[in-house]
Amino acid sequence: MKSFAQEPSLKRVLQKIKNLNETELTEVEAVVDSLLNAKFESFMNEFAHAVGLDRPLLTLVKKGRRRKAKKD
């Protein structure tokens, strides 16, 4: 499998972007924003799952109260 070379790809994309008008650039920006938002949402979902935020909040609170009661 060929390794990904970022610099040549960026140069090709930059050359193509230089020829676009304002409306087309706005569309490209919207697509890039949607891709970045999807990546961020995926990351946040994975993070939430890793720290246990997929469980109901009440179960997390109950555990905290039990621990405090045992300490007293």
DSSP file (Angstrom, degrees, kcal/mol; ACC not computed):
  #  RESIDUE AA STRUCTURE BP1 BP2  ACC     N-H-->O    O-->H-N    N-H-->O    O-->H-N    TCO  KAPPA ALPHA  PHI   PSI    X-CA   Y-CA   Z-CA
    1    1 A M              0   0    0      0, 0.0     2,-0.2     0, 0.0     0, 0.0   0.000 360.0 360.0 360.0 137.3    0.0    0.0    0.0
    2    2 A K        -     0   0    0      1,-0.1     2,-0.2     0, 0.0     0, 0.0  -0.513 360.0-119.0 -77.1 138.7    1.3    3.4   -0.9
    3    3 A S        -     0   0    0     -2,-0.2     2,-0.5     1,-0.1    -1,-0.1  -0.491  30.1-108.8 -77.3 149.8    1.9    5.9    1.9
    4    4 A F        -     0   0    0     -2,-0.2     2,-0.7     1,-0.0    -1,-0.1  -0.660  25.8-159.5 -82.6 124.3    0.0    9.1    1.9
    5    5 A A     >  -     0   0    0     -2,-0.5     4,-1.1     1,-0.2    -1,-0.0  -0.915   4.6-170.0-104.9 111.7    2.0   12.2    1.0
    6    6 A Q  H  > S+     0   0    0     -2,-0.7     4,-2.7     1,-0.2     5,-0.2   0.900  75.7  59.7 -71.6 -42.7    0.1   15.2    2.4
    7    7 A E  H  > S+     0   0    0      1,-0.2     4,-2.3     2,-0.2     5,-0.2   0.918 105.5  45.7 -58.4 -50.5    2.1   18.0    0.7
    8    8 A P  H  > S+     0   0    0      0, 0.0     4,-2.2     0, 0.0    -1,-0.2   0.898 113.9  50.8 -61.3 -37.2    1.6   17.0   -2.9
    9    9 A S  H  X S+     0   0    0     -4,-1.1     4,-2.4     1,-0.2    -2,-0.2   0.922 110.1  49.1 -64.8 -43.3   -2.1   16.5   -2.2
   10   10 A L  H  X S+     0   0    0     -4,-2.7     4,-2.6     1,-0.2    -1,-0.2   0.888 109.8  51.9 -63.5 -38.6   -2.4   19.9   -0.6
   11   11 A K  H  X S+     0   0    0     -4,-2.3     4,-2.1    -5,-0.2    -1,-0.2   0.911 110.2  48.4 -64.6 -41.9   -0.6   21.6   -3.6
   12   12 A R  H  X S+     0   0    0     -4,-2.2     4,-1.8     2,-0.2    -2,-0.2   0.923 113.7  46.6 -63.7 -43.9   -3.0   19.9   -6.0
   13   13 A V  H  X S+     0   0    0     -4,-2.4     4,-2.5     1,-0.2    -2,-0.2   0.910 110.6  52.7 -65.1 -41.9   -6.1   21.0   -4.0
   14   14 A L  H  X S+     0   0    0     -4,-2.6     4,-1.9     1,-0.2    -1,-0.2   0.900 107.4  51.8 -61.6 -41.5   -4.7   24.6   -3.7
   15   15 A Q  H  X S+     0   0    0     -4,-2.1     4,-0.5     1,-0.2    -1,-0.2   0.900 112.4  46.1 -61.3 -40.8   -4.2   24.9   -7.4
   16   16 A K  H >< S+     0   0    0     -4,-1.8     3,-0.9     1,-0.2    -2,-0.2   0.879 110.2  53.4 -70.0 -37.3   -7.8   23.8   -8.0
   17   17 A I  H >< S+     0   0    0     -4,-2.5     3,-1.8     1,-0.2    -1,-0.2   0.841  97.2  65.8 -67.6 -33.2   -9.2   26.1   -5.3
   18   18 A K  H 3< S+     0   0    0     -4,-1.9    -1,-0.2     1,-0.3    -2,-0.2   0.773  99.5  53.5 -60.2 -25.2   -7.4   29.1   -6.9
   19   19 A N  T << S+     0   0    0     -3,-0.9    -1,-0.3    -4,-0.5     2,-0.2   0.425  89.7 100.5 -91.3   1.2   -9.7   28.8   -9.9
   20   20 A L    <   -     0   0    0     -3,-1.8     2,-0.1    -4,-0.2    -3,-0.0  -0.550  66.2-130.7 -89.4 152.1  -13.0   28.8   -8.0
   21   21 A N     >  -     0   0    0     -2,-0.2     4,-2.3     1,-0.1     5,-0.2  -0.339  36.6 -91.2 -89.8-179.6  -15.3   31.8   -7.6
   22   22 A E  H  > S+     0   0    0      1,-0.2     4,-2.0     2,-0.2     5,-0.1   0.880 124.2  50.4 -63.0 -40.9  -16.8   33.0   -4.3
   23   23 A T  H  > S+     0   0    0      1,-0.2     4,-1.9     2,-0.2    -1,-0.2   0.924 112.3  46.9 -63.6 -44.4  -19.9   30.9   -4.5
   24   24 A E  H  > S+     0   0    0      1,-0.2     4,-2.3     2,-0.2    -1,-0.2   0.878 110.5  52.7 -65.8 -37.5  -18.0   27.7   -5.2
   25   25 A L  H  X S+     0   0    0     -4,-2.3     4,-2.6     2,-0.2    -1,-0.2   0.869 106.6  53.5 -65.5 -35.8  -15.6   28.5   -2.4
   26   26 A T  H  X S+     0   0    0     -4,-2.0     4,-2.0     2,-0.2    -1,-0.2   0.903 109.3  48.7 -64.0 -40.9  -18.5   29.0    0.0
   27   27 A E  H  X S+     0   0    0     -4,-1.9     4,-2.1     2,-0.2    -2,-0.2   0.909 111.3  49.5 -64.5 -42.4  -19.8   25.5   -1.0
   28   28 A V  H  X S+     0   0    0     -4,-2.3     4,-2.6     1,-0.2    -2,-0.2   0.911 109.7  51.8 -62.9 -42.5  -16.3   24.0   -0.5
   29   29 A E  H  X S+     0   0    0     -4,-2.6     4,-2.7     1,-0.2    -1,-0.2   0.893 108.3  51.4 -61.5 -40.0  -16.1   25.7    3.0
   30   30 A A  H  X S+     0   0    0     -4,-2.0     4,-2.3     2,-0.2    -1,-0.2   0.898 110.5  48.6 -64.3 -40.4  -19.5   24.2    3.9
   31   31 A V  H  X S+     0   0    0     -4,-2.1     4,-2.2     2,-0.2    -2,-0.2   0.928 112.5  47.6 -65.3 -44.9  -18.3   20.7    2.9
   32   32 A V  H  X S+     0   0    0     -4,-2.6     4,-2.5     1,-0.2    -2,-0.2   0.920 111.8  50.8 -62.7 -43.5  -15.1   21.1    4.9
   33   33 A D  H  X S+     0   0    0     -4,-2.7     4,-2.6     1,-0.2    -1,-0.2   0.907 109.6  50.1 -60.7 -41.9  -17.0   22.3    7.9
   34   34 A S  H  X S+     0   0    0     -4,-2.3     4,-2.1     2,-0.2    -1,-0.2   0.887 110.9  49.7 -66.3 -37.3  -19.4   19.4    7.8
   35   35 A L  H  X S+     0   0    0     -4,-2.2     4,-2.2     2,-0.2    -2,-0.2   0.924 112.9  46.3 -64.9 -44.2  -16.5   16.9    7.5
   36   36 A L  H  X S+     0   0    0     -4,-2.5     4,-2.4     1,-0.2    -2,-0.2   0.893 112.1  50.9 -66.4 -39.1  -14.7   18.5   10.5
   37   37 A N  H  X S+     0   0    0     -4,-2.6     4,-2.7     2,-0.2    -1,-0.2   0.896 109.8  50.4 -64.3 -39.5  -18.0   18.6   12.5
   38   38 A A  H  X S+     0   0    0     -4,-2.1     4,-2.3     2,-0.2    -2,-0.2   0.910 111.5  48.0 -64.8 -41.9  -18.6   14.9   11.8
   39   39 A K  H  X S+     0   0    0     -4,-2.2     4,-2.3     2,-0.2    -2,-0.2   0.911 113.3  48.0 -64.0 -42.0  -15.0   14.0   12.9
   40   40 A F  H  X S+     0   0    0     -4,-2.4     4,-2.7     2,-0.2    -2,-0.2   0.915 111.7  49.4 -65.4 -43.2  -15.5   16.1   16.1
   41   41 A E  H  X S+     0   0    0     -4,-2.7     4,-2.4     2,-0.2    -2,-0.2   0.905 111.2  49.8 -62.9 -41.3  -18.8   14.5   16.9
   42   42 A S  H  X S+     0   0    0     -4,-2.3     4,-2.3     2,-0.2    -1,-0.2   0.920 111.7  48.6 -62.4 -44.2  -17.4   11.1   16.4
   43   43 A F  H  X S+     0   0    0     -4,-2.3     4,-2.6     1,-0.2    -2,-0.2   0.922 111.9  48.7 -61.4 -45.0  -14.5   11.9   18.7
   44   44 A M  H  X S+     0   0    0     -4,-2.7     4,-2.8     2,-0.2    -2,-0.2   0.882 110.8  50.4 -66.0 -37.9  -16.8   13.3   21.3
   45   45 A N  H  X S+     0   0    0     -4,-2.4     4,-2.2     2,-0.2    -1,-0.2   0.917 112.1  47.5 -64.2 -42.5  -19.1   10.2   21.2
   46   46 A E  H  X S+     0   0    0     -4,-2.3     4,-2.1     2,-0.2    -2,-0.2   0.905 113.4  48.3 -64.3 -41.5  -16.0    7.9   21.5
   47   47 A F  H  X S+     0   0    0     -4,-2.6     4,-2.0     2,-0.2     6,-0.2   0.927 110.6  50.6 -64.1 -45.7  -14.7   10.0   24.4
   48   48 A A  H  <>S+     0   0    0     -4,-2.8     5,-2.9     1,-0.2     6,-0.6   0.896 111.3  48.8 -60.6 -40.3  -18.1   10.0   26.2
   49   49 A H  H ><5S+     0   0    0     -4,-2.2     3,-0.8     1,-0.2    -1,-0.2   0.899 109.5  52.9 -65.4 -39.9  -18.3    6.2   25.8
   50   50 A A  H 3<5S+     0   0    0     -4,-2.1    -2,-0.2     1,-0.2    -1,-0.2   0.840 112.4  43.5 -66.5 -33.6  -14.8    5.8   27.2
   51   51 A V  T 3<5S-     0   0    0     -4,-2.0    -1,-0.2    -5,-0.1    -2,-0.2   0.400 119.5-105.9 -95.6   3.9  -15.5    7.8   30.3
   52   52 A G  T X 5S+     0   0    0     -3,-0.8     3,-1.3    -4,-0.5    -3,-0.2   0.675  75.9 135.4  88.0  17.3  -18.9    6.2   30.9
   53   53 A L  T 3 < +     0   0    0     -5,-2.9    -4,-0.2     1,-0.3     4,-0.1   0.540  61.1  74.9 -77.1  -3.6  -21.2    9.0   29.9
   54   54 A D  T 3  S+     0   0    0     -6,-0.6    -1,-0.3    -5,-0.2    -5,-0.1   0.633  82.6  84.8 -79.7 -12.3  -23.4    6.5   28.0
   55   55 A R  S <  S-     0   0    0     -3,-1.3     5,-0.0     1,-0.1     2,-0.0  -0.544 100.0 -88.3 -83.0 154.6  -24.7    5.3   31.3
   56   56 A P    >>  -     0   0    0      0, 0.0     4,-1.0     0, 0.0     3,-0.8  -0.347  32.7-126.4 -61.4 143.5  -27.6    7.2   32.9
   57   57 A L  H 3> S+     0   0    0      1,-0.2     4,-2.0     2,-0.2     3,-0.3   0.828 104.7  66.5 -61.9 -33.1  -26.5   10.1   35.1
   58   58 A L  H 3> S+     0   0    0      1,-0.2     4,-2.6     2,-0.2    -1,-0.2   0.869  96.8  53.9 -59.5 -38.1  -28.5    8.8   38.1
   59   59 A T  H <> S+     0   0    0     -3,-0.8     4,-1.6     1,-0.2    -1,-0.2   0.869 108.2  50.2 -66.3 -34.2  -26.3    5.7   38.4
   60   60 A L  H  X S+     0   0    0     -4,-1.0     4,-1.4    -3,-0.3    -1,-0.2   0.897 112.0  47.5 -69.0 -39.1  -23.2    7.9   38.5
   61   61 A V  H  X S+     0   0    0     -4,-2.0     4,-2.1     2,-0.2    -2,-0.2   0.908 108.3  54.7 -68.0 -42.6  -24.7   10.1   41.2
   62   62 A K  H  X S+     0   0    0     -4,-2.6     4,-2.1     1,-0.2    -1,-0.2   0.902 106.1  52.0 -59.9 -41.3  -25.8    7.1   43.3
   63   63 A K  H  X S+     0   0    0     -4,-1.6     4,-1.9     1,-0.2    -1,-0.2   0.902 108.7  51.5 -62.2 -40.2  -22.3    5.7   43.4
   64   64 A G  H  X S+     0   0    0     -4,-1.4     4,-1.8     1,-0.2    -1,-0.2   0.894 109.2  49.5 -64.5 -40.7  -21.0    9.0   44.6
   65   65 A R  H  X S+     0   0    0     -4,-2.1     4,-2.2     1,-0.2    -1,-0.2   0.889 108.9  52.5 -67.3 -39.1  -23.5    9.2   47.5
   66   66 A R  H  X S+     0   0    0     -4,-2.1     4,-2.0     1,-0.2    -1,-0.2   0.901 108.3  50.9 -63.9 -40.4  -22.7    5.7   48.6
   67   67 A R  H  X S+     0   0    0     -4,-1.9     4,-1.5     1,-0.2    -1,-0.2   0.900 110.0  49.4 -65.6 -40.1  -19.0    6.4   48.8
   68   68 A K  H  X S+     0   0    0     -4,-1.8     4,-1.4     1,-0.2    -1,-0.2   0.901 109.6  52.0 -65.3 -39.9  -19.6    9.6   50.9
   69   69 A A  H  < S+     0   0    0     -4,-2.2    -1,-0.2     1,-0.2    -2,-0.2   0.877 108.2  51.3 -65.0 -37.4  -21.9    7.7   53.3
   70   70 A K  H  < S+     0   0    0     -4,-2.0    -1,-0.2     1,-0.2    -2,-0.2   0.838 106.0  55.4 -68.6 -32.5  -19.2    5.0   53.8
   71   71 A K  H  <        0   0    0     -4,-1.5    -1,-0.2     1,-0.2    -2,-0.2   0.850 360.0 360.0 -69.8 -34.4  -16.6    7.6   54.6
   72   72 A D     <        0   0    0     -4,-1.4    -1,-0.2    -3,-0.1    -2,-0.2   0.481 360.0 360.0 -72.3 360.0  -18.6    9.2   57.4
